Amino acid sequence: MKRDLFLVLVIVVGLLAAALLTHWNEEHSRDPRVQSADEQLYLDGPAMKRLTLAFNGIAADWYWMRSLQYVGRKMVAYEDTHTGNLDLNSLSFLDLRLLPALLRMTTILDPQFLEPYYYGALILPSLNPDEAISLLNQGIAANPHVWRLYQHLGYIYWQRGDYNKASEVYAAGAKIPGVPPWMMAMSARMKAEGGASQAAREMYTHLSESSEDPTVKQMVKTQLMRLDSLEERDKIRRVLSDYTNRNGHCATSWKETSAALPAAGLRINASGAPLDPTNVPYRLIKNGCDVDLGERSELPRR
Amino acid sequence: MYVLAGRHVFAIARNAFREAVRDRVLYNLVVFVLLLIAGAIFLGEISAGQEAKILVDLGLSAILLFGVFIAIFVGVGLVYKEIERRTLYAILSKPIGRGEFLLGKYLGLCLTLLVNVAIMGVGLSLALLYVQRGWDPLLVRIWPAILLIYVELLILTGVAMLFSAFSSPALSALLAFFVFVIGHFSADLKTLAKSMGSAPSRWVFAGLYYLLPNFANYNSITAAAHGQVTDGRAIAAAAAYGAVYVAVLLAATTLIFSRRNLK
C-alpha cells in the first residue's frame, strides 16, 4: 500500500515537474515553432507521393492544414507587432516564402484537392504571381473540368493587367459544360475594357458569388468599397477643380465645398468633409487641390 | 468428404476468430473511435471547411493502417503460436489436413478483419453524419473504398501467413511489411522495367511487377474523399485479382507448410 502510494506520488510529482520544466524552457529559449516555421521542405512532391504509399490523401490534408497554420501564425505575429488588421490585400507584408512550396506539395499529393488551388489563387498573387499562375495551371491540367480554376487564373491575369491572356483563360473556361454564362461575357469584357472600373466590379462580384469562403467575401467587399472610393475621389476632384476655376485658388478647407459635394452625390460629415465607404473623412492634399483617403481609413491604398 | 473438410475449416476459423477476440485484437476499435471523435470535433477548427474530406481521408487511412497491423502481426502468429503452444500436434493428430488447418486459420483472421473493418466503416459513417449535420452522399461513397481496403488486407494476410510458414514471426512481419510497401510501388517497378538498358534487368523488374501483389489497384482513399466512386468493373477486377492472388498464396503456404518437419 505504502509503495503504491509512493509510486503514485512519483508519477504526479514527475508530471508536474515535467510541465514546469517545459514552461521554463518556453520562457527561456527562442520559440522553436518560430524557428522551424520557415524550414524548407526536404522532399519534393513526387518523392513524398511515393513515400506516403496509400496515405497520400491524409498527407495532403496534413500539408493543407500546415499551410493554413503557417499563414495564420505569420498573421498573428504581424498583428502582435503592428497596429491595425491585416487582410488578404496586404499579405505581401508577411514573409510567406514557404507557402508556395506547401501548397505545391499539397496539390501534388492530392491533385484533385481544389481548396489549395483557390487559396493559392487569392494569396500567392501578391507574393509571387508566377507561382500562383503555375499552381493554377497545374490544377487545370489535373482538373480540366473545374471552371472555377479558370476563373481564378483569369482573375490573376487581370490583376497583372494582362487582359488578353485573361480573356483567353475565361474563353477556355467558358467551353466547359455547365459553366455560368458570364464566363463567356467576362472573356469579351476583358478583351474590350479589361482595365475599366465596371469590369473590375463584375470580376469581384462573380468571385464573391462563386466562393463560400468568408475571407474571400470580405476581400471582395473591401475591394468593392475601394472601387466606390475611387469613383468618389474622381467626383471630389471634379468639385475641387470647379472650385479652383471659379475662385482662382484651391480650397483651404472642406467647408468651402460643403454645398457642392452633396450635390455631386457625396456624403459629408458635420464639418463638411466627404466620407469614404467606411465613414472615414477624406483629406485634402496638395494645398487643397487634390484628395486622398483619410489616415484612419482601412481601405486598400492600391 | 468435402462437407467434412468444410466443417473442419469452419471450426478452425471460428476458433481463430474467438482467439483474436480473446487476444483483444478488436481493442484497436477504441483508438479508432477516439481518433474519429477528435477528428470530427477539431477538424472544423483547422481545416477551413474541408472537414468532411479530411475526416474521410483520416478514417479510411486509419482503417487501412489498423488493418495492416492486424493482418501482419496476427497473421504471422497464426501458425507459429499453435506450434509454440504445441496445440498444433493435437489438431493434426485428428483427421485434419495441414491445408484445412491453414485455410481455417486464414478464414478466421479474415472474419476478424471483416468485423473490424465493418465496425470502423460504420463509425466513420456516423462521424460523417455528425460533421455534415445529416445525410451526405459521402456516407455511401466511402463503402466501395472500404471494400477495396478489405480485399487488400486479405491479400496481405495471405502474404503474412506465407512468410510465417517458413520463418520466425519477427522476420515474417518485416517481410510482409516490405511486400506491403513494394506493392504500393508497383507503378514504379513497371517504369523501372521499361527504363532499364539491359534485357535481363528489364525482365527481372517486369517479373517483380507481375509477381508481387499490386496494391495500387486498391488505393481509392483519395478518390473516395472527393466523393468519387470506383466503378463496378474496376472493383470486380480488383476483387478477382485478390481472389486469384490469395489462392496462389494459400497454395504456396500449404505447399511449404506440408513439407515442414514439425517434430
Interface residues (C-beta under 8 A of the other chain):
Chain A: R50 L53 A54 F55 N56 G57 I58 A60 D61 W64 M65 L68 Q69 D110 Q112 F113 E115 Y119 E212 D213
Chain B: I46 S47 A48 G49 Q50 K53 I54 D57 L58 L60 S61 L64 L65 F180 V181 H184 F185 D188 F215 Y218 N219 I221 T222 A223 A225 H226 Q228
